[in-house]
Amino acid sequence: MTKASIVQRLLDEKQITAEEAVVLLQGEVVNIPMYTPNPYYDAPNTTPPPVWCSTDTLNTPATGDSWEYRDTKFTPPKD
């Protein structure tokens, strides 16, 4: 039960005037919860993932060849 609900009940029952209600509620302090950040949140990891480069020279295309690797090169099906 809050002060405001009691004052509203008294107003409804006409036991106090609106001016008296204002005086009663004037000193009331409303507690607004303060923002507290999530303690479990950590800053996001913005480090780029590692990149691995192949040193395999058997499957790499020769100079002037297609850009595709030989073992994964697209070959259309033969009808």
C-alpha positions as CSV (number, residue, x, y, z in Angstrom):
1,M,0.0,0.0,0.0
2,T,1.4,3.4,-1.0
3,K,0.8,6.9,0.1
4,A,-0.8,7.7,-3.2
5,S,-3.3,4.8,-2.9
6,I,-4.3,5.9,0.6
7,V,-4.7,9.5,-0.5
8,Q,-6.8,8.3,-3.5
9,R,-9.1,6.3,-1.2
10,L,-9.6,9.3,1.0
11,L,-10.4,11.5,-2.0
12,D,-12.9,8.9,-3.3
13,E,-14.6,8.8,0.1
14,K,-14.5,12.7,0.2
15,Q,-12.7,12.7,3.5
16,I,-10.0,15.1,2.2
17,T,-9.9,17.8,-0.4
18,A,-7.8,17.9,-3.5
19,E,-5.7,20.6,-1.9
20,E,-5.0,18.5,1.1
21,A,-4.1,15.5,-1.2
22,V,-1.5,17.7,-3.0
23,V,0.0,18.7,0.4
24,L,0.2,15.1,1.5
25,L,1.8,13.9,-1.7
26,Q,4.2,16.8,-2.2
27,G,6.9,15.4,0.0
28,E,6.7,12.0,-1.5
29,V,9.9,10.9,-3.2
30,V,9.6,8.4,-6.0
31,N,12.5,6.0,-6.1
32,I,13.6,5.3,-9.6
33,P,16.0,2.4,-9.9
34,M,19.4,3.4,-11.1
35,Y,20.8,1.8,-14.3
36,T,23.4,-0.8,-13.6
37,P,25.2,-2.4,-16.5
38,N,25.2,-6.2,-16.8
39,P,28.2,-7.4,-14.8
40,Y,28.4,-10.5,-17.0
41,Y,28.7,-8.6,-20.3
42,D,32.2,-8.4,-21.7
43,A,33.3,-6.1,-24.6
44,P,32.9,-8.0,-27.9
45,N,36.0,-9.5,-29.4
46,T,36.8,-7.5,-32.5
47,T,40.0,-9.3,-33.3
48,P,39.8,-10.7,-36.8
49,P,40.1,-14.5,-37.1
50,P,43.4,-16.0,-38.1
51,V,43.8,-16.6,-41.9
52,W,45.7,-19.7,-43.0
53,C,47.4,-19.6,-46.4
54,S,48.3,-22.8,-48.1
55,T,51.9,-23.5,-49.2
56,D,50.8,-26.5,-51.3
57,T,52.3,-26.1,-54.7
58,L,51.0,-29.4,-56.2
59,N,47.4,-28.3,-56.4
60,T,47.9,-24.6,-57.1
61,P,47.3,-23.3,-60.7
62,A,50.4,-22.5,-62.8
63,T,51.1,-19.0,-63.9
64,G,48.6,-18.0,-66.6
65,D,46.3,-20.9,-65.7
66,S,42.8,-20.6,-64.4
67,W,42.4,-19.1,-60.9
68,E,40.7,-22.4,-59.7
69,Y,42.6,-25.1,-58.0
70,R,43.0,-28.2,-60.0
71,D,41.5,-30.5,-57.4
72,T,38.3,-28.4,-57.1
73,K,38.1,-27.1,-60.7
74,F,34.6,-27.2,-62.1
75,T,34.3,-29.6,-65.0
76,P,30.9,-29.8,-66.8
77,P,29.3,-33.2,-66.9
78,K,29.7,-35.1,-70.1
79,D,26.5,-36.1,-71.8
